[in-house]
């Protein structure tokens, strides 16, 4: 089964370091049956265009502005990254929600802007440990979906991938069981069915981003109800990431 493997570099590597990484990955990814996407910092997208264009590997950004242009010092628009050949953008990552206080209304606007510019969206949703301890995880994530997808048409969901990232599991060493992931996937699909249709629920792609490493990636990618994985820190080693990206079930 073909999977979507997305690498989130976060604020790591320099453009020159990424160039070497991209050259190695483009070579090693040949023959992979999966869809491989790398999302480096904005400063690396020109390098990605130079090295990865025409290869097996697609690329995208980690965030965009909700505005098309204007007096917004330091912001990057969807059109800018699209012009550099980016196909994807990560929106609503837990670090954007917590450290940069991005709320669901802003995330919703970013999704609409991304889709209007022909970008595919990796929408991140997930609960904190406090929310899980209160037994509100499923309700919380379904509410995120309600707000994040407000005004998004069913046909646009073809360009949306939902990444479930339990915030409490990222970098904590705490294990999320297959049963926990399955319950959340089922809840997400149920909410998509409620918001759209049974057809949309069956077609929506859901990937997992709760601290996927070389230790647990086989367990994650072997789950039939998942469509892939969002890789954080492990992706920074090109050899490690290639092992995960070429895994096929």
C-alpha positions in Angstrom: 0.0 0.0 0.0 1.4 3.4 -1.1 2.0 5.8 1.8 2.6 9.5 2.2 5.8 10.2 4.1 6.3 13.9 5.0 9.5 15.2 6.5 9.2 18.3 8.8 12.6 19.9 9.2 11.3 22.6 11.5 14.0 25.2 12.1 17.0 23.0 11.3 19.8 22.8 8.7 21.3 25.6 6.6 20.6 25.8 2.8 24.0 24.4 2.0 23.4 21.5 4.4 20.0 20.9 2.8 21.5 20.8 -0.6 23.7 17.9 0.3 20.7 16.2 2.0 18.5 16.7 -1.0 21.0 15.3 -3.5 21.4 12.2 -1.4 17.7 11.8 -0.9 16.9 12.2 -4.6 19.3 9.4 -5.4 18.3 7.1 -2.6 14.5 7.6 -3.0 14.6 6.2 -6.5 12.3 3.1 -6.8 10.3 4.0 -3.7 6.6 3.2 -4.1 5.6 5.9 -1.5 4.9 9.6 -2.0 7.8 11.4 -0.3 7.6 15.1 0.7 10.2 17.2 2.4 9.3 20.5 4.1 12.5 22.4 4.9 12.7 26.0 6.1 11.6 28.7 3.6 15.2 29.6 2.9 15.8 26.1 1.4 13.0 26.1 -1.1 15.2 27.5 -3.9 17.6 24.6 -3.3 14.7 22.2 -3.3 13.6 23.5 -6.7 17.1 23.1 -8.0 17.8 19.6 -6.7 14.4 17.9 -6.4 12.5 19.1 -9.5 11.9 16.0 -11.6 12.9 13.6 -8.9 10.8 11.2 -6.8 10.7 13.7 -4.0 8.2 16.5 -3.7 8.6 19.5 -1.4 6.7 22.0 0.5 6.7 24.7 3.3 6.1 24.5 7.0 3.7 27.4 7.2 2.2 30.3 5.2 0.5 33.6 5.8 -3.2 33.8 5.6 -2.9 36.9 3.5 -2.0 37.0 -0.3 0.4 40.0 0.0 0.8 43.4 1.6 2.6 45.2 4.5 3.3 42.1 6.5 7.0 42.2 7.3 8.5 38.7 7.7 5.5 36.8 6.3 5.6 34.4 3.4 2.6 34.0 1.0 1.2 30.8 -0.5 1.9 32.3 -4.0 5.6 32.8 -3.1 6.2 29.1 -2.2 4.0 27.9 -5.1 6.2 29.9 -7.5 9.2 28.0 -6.2 7.6 24.7 -7.1 6.3 23.8 -3.7 3.3 21.4 -3.8 2.5 21.1 -0.1 2.3 23.2 3.1 1.9 22.1 6.7 -0.8 24.1 8.5 -1.8 24.0 12.1 1.3 22.2 13.5 1.1 21.9 17.3 4.2 24.2 17.6 2.4 26.9 15.6 -0.7 26.5 17.7 1.1 26.6 21.1 4.2 28.7 20.6 2.8 31.2 18.2 -0.8 31.1 19.5 -2.4 30.3 16.1 -6.1 29.6 16.6 -8.5 27.7 14.5 -9.9 30.8 12.8 -6.4 31.7 11.5 -5.7 28.1 10.5 -9.0 28.0 8.6 -8.0 31.2 6.7 -4.5 29.7 5.9 -6.1 26.5 4.5 -8.4 28.5 2.3 -5.4 30.6 1.1 -3.3 27.5 0.4 -6.1 25.8 -1.5 -6.8 28.9 -3.6 -3.2 28.9 -4.7 -3.1 25.2 -5.7 -1.2 23.9 -2.7 -1.9 20.6 -0.9 -2.5 21.0 2.8 -1.1 18.8 5.6 -3.5 19.9 8.4 -2.3 19.0 11.9 -4.7 18.2 14.7 -4.1 16.7 18.1 -4.6 16.9 21.8 -2.5 17.8 24.8 -1.9 15.5 27.8 -4.3 17.6 29.9 -7.1 17.2 27.3 -6.4 13.4 27.0 -6.3 13.0 30.8 -9.8 14.7 30.9 -11.0 12.1 28.4 -11.8 14.9 25.9 -9.3 14.0 23.2 -11.8 12.8 20.6 -14.2 15.7 21.2 -11.3 18.2 21.1 -10.0 16.9 17.8 -13.4 16.8 16.2 -13.9 20.4 17.2 -10.6 21.3 15.6 -11.8 19.8 12.4 -15.1 21.6 12.6 -13.4 25.0 12.9 -10.4 24.3 10.6 -12.5 23.0 7.7 -15.3 25.6 8.0 -16.2 26.8 4.5 -14.0 24.2 2.8 -15.9 22.4 0.0 -15.9 18.6 -0.3 -14.1 18.6 -3.6 -11.3 20.6 -2.0 -10.7 17.8 0.5 -8.8 16.0 -2.3 -6.0 18.4 -1.5 -6.1 18.0 2.3 -4.3 15.5 4.3 -5.0 15.3 8.0 -2.0 14.6 10.3 -2.9 13.4 13.8 -0.2 14.5 16.1 -0.9 13.8 19.8 1.1 16.7 21.3 1.8 14.7 24.5 3.7 12.0 22.6 6.0 14.2 20.6 9.5 14.0 21.9 8.3 12.6 25.2 9.1 8.9 24.7 5.6 8.1 25.6 4.0 5.4 23.5 0.7 5.8 21.7 -0.9 2.4 21.2 -2.3 1.2 17.9 -5.7 1.2 19.5 -5.4 4.8 20.5 -4.4 5.8 17.0 -7.3 3.8 15.5 -9.8 5.3 17.8 -8.7 8.8 16.7 -8.7 7.9 13.0 -12.2 6.5 13.4 -13.3 9.7 15.1 -11.7 11.9 12.4 -13.4 9.9 9.7 -16.7 10.1 11.5 -16.4 13.8 11.7 -15.6 14.1 8.0 -18.7 12.0 7.3 -20.7 14.4 9.5 -19.3 17.5 7.9 -19.4 16.2 4.3 -20.4 12.6 3.3 -19.6 9.0 3.7 -17.7 9.1 0.4 -15.5 12.0 1.7 -14.9 10.0 5.0 -13.6 7.0 3.0 -11.4 9.1 0.7 -9.7 11.4 3.3 -6.0 10.7 3.9 -4.9 10.5 7.5 -1.3 10.3 8.5 0.3 10.0 12.0 2.8 12.4 13.5 3.3 11.5 17.1 7.1 11.0 17.3 7.7 8.5 14.5 11.3 7.1 14.7 13.4 4.2 13.5 12.2 2.3 16.5 8.4 2.5 15.8 8.0 3.4 12.1 7.3 -0.1 11.0 4.5 -0.4 13.5 3.0 2.9 12.3 3.3 2.3 8.6 1.9 -1.2 8.9 -1.4 0.1 10.2 -3.9 -0.3 7.4 -6.1 2.6 8.5 -3.2 5.1 8.2 -2.1 6.6 5.0 1.4 7.5 6.1 3.5 9.5 8.6 4.7 13.0 9.4 8.3 12.7 10.5 10.0 15.2 12.8 13.5 15.0 14.2 14.2 11.6 12.7 14.1 13.1 9.2 17.2 15.2 9.8 19.4 12.1 9.2 18.9 11.4 5.5 19.8 7.8 5.8 17.3 7.3 8.6 14.6 9.1 6.7 15.3 7.1 3.6 14.8 3.9 5.4 11.4 5.1 6.6 10.4 6.7 3.3 11.1 3.5 1.3 9.2 1.2 3.6 6.2 -0.4 1.9 3.4 -2.6 2.9 
